[in-house]
Amino acid sequence: MRVPILDLTRQHAPLRAEIDRAIARVIDSGRFILGAEVEGFEAETARVCNAAFAIGVSSGTDALLAALMALDIGPGDEVVTTALSFFATAGAVARLGAKPVFADVRSDFNIDPDDALRRVTSRTKAILPVSLFGRRAEVERLAESGLPVIEDAAQAIGAPHLGRGAKMATLSFFPSKNLGALGDAGAVLTDDPKVADRLRLLRAHGSKPKYVHHVVGGNFRIDALQAAVLRVKLPHLAAWNVTRRANMERYRTALANDAAAFGLALPEDAPGHIWHHFCVRVGAGRRDALKTHLQERGIETEVYYPNPLHLQPCFAYLGGKPGDLPGAESATREALAIPVHPELDAAQIDHVIASLREFFAVQQ
Ligand SMILES: Cc1ncc(COP(=O)(O)O)c(C=O)c1O
């Protein structure tokens, strides 16, 4: 039996005719950049995410870049962020000439707010937590610092209260995300009309009207084609997230009693966690053996993330050393994402459970 980590073909099959019609609508309109399709997508996304404004951009990476630019972050500034995330989180800070200051994570993989707040200095311009794997970071706690918080919510669309306490929240519609485009796309959410205006300016080279450039922005616009496809998929997001939760519960129920004896840590549930990834932890150097065991049984898994950000070669100039952030470093050695996507069927989940049991039975 094959259990892929992602099954977009299965996801798109029942929506295919509607997606085809949406694509045809854009082609027939002849309008591929911004326009009514993007405006419709932005209004619908803002509504689903409980935000006053959603500004469609070209990717989750560009959403981060635009959000940081909207706060005028640049050389000499510091941004406190997590050491455990996809590279884009820290890359966006460094690309603007600012310094990413890495904080450690707790056992739930999210930034430790105490550690983050300890790293605030007079140069800190913003805090950039990530709601990792679909679980909200403690954004409100971080906002008590008085600093603007940008919530990297690339993995948490659909989580209730997303963006609460944050100046902006950024989304990615990378195909594998809980709401995925057919290519790259992203958005920035905000409740602040001035910030929304600035983001619209920044995504179009800072120009308004055309050819009058108030600030140096970029080409960060979402494609109308992606916006049209996302409008087809958006109404299904809530149901997909419910199914992800049901899949998570099936794993947790089946394994809860034996996990401790197995030396397997199951991810804790939390209110509003929308389970982008279901990352178990196995200690004592067994993670890679577990990955191989599951692979031999047709089960795809992923390591999120094999390297903490403070030890990436491109950040060597910041002086990070092994041992600096033990929470993030142990996560990179122990965490393994097993399939939890909504297209899984019961037989596939049972196969994963049986294969996990088989691994630990042999190991004991
Ligand atoms: C936490 C996080 N931040 C940022 C990004 C960047 O998004 P994108 O791939 O759409 O540029 C991703 C995903 O890819 C992500 O998982």
PDBQT file of the ligand as one rigid body, heavy atoms in Angstrom, charges set to zero:
ROOT
HETATM    1  C1  LIG A 401       6.613  28.599   7.812  1.00  0.00    +0.000 C 
HETATM    2  C2  LIG A 401       6.770  29.002   6.377  1.00  0.00    +0.000 A 
HETATM    3  N1  LIG A 401       7.098  30.277   6.082  1.00  0.00    +0.000 NA
HETATM    4  C3  LIG A 401       7.232  30.677   4.815  1.00  0.00    +0.000 A 
HETATM    5  C4  LIG A 401       7.041  29.815   3.761  1.00  0.00    +0.000 A 
HETATM    6  C5  LIG A 401       7.275  30.315   2.386  1.00  0.00    +0.000 C 
HETATM    7  O1  LIG A 401       6.165  30.194   1.573  1.00  0.00    +0.000 OA
HETATM    8  P1  LIG A 401       6.320  30.061  -0.013  1.00  0.00    +0.000 P 
HETATM    9  O2  LIG A 401       6.863  28.692  -0.294  1.00  0.00    +0.000 OA
HETATM   10  O3  LIG A 401       4.913  30.222  -0.515  1.00  0.00    +0.000 OA
HETATM   11  O4  LIG A 401       7.208  31.134  -0.493  1.00  0.00    +0.000 OA
HETATM   12  C6  LIG A 401       6.688  28.483   4.022  1.00  0.00    +0.000 A 
HETATM   13  C7  LIG A 401       6.427  27.479   2.993  1.00  0.00    +0.000 C 
HETATM   14  O5  LIG A 401       6.860  27.181   2.035  1.00  0.00    +0.000 OA
HETATM   15  C8  LIG A 401       6.556  28.060   5.366  1.00  0.00    +0.000 A 
HETATM   16  O6  LIG A 401       6.239  26.804   5.669  1.00  0.00    +0.000 OA
ENDROOT
TORSDOF 0
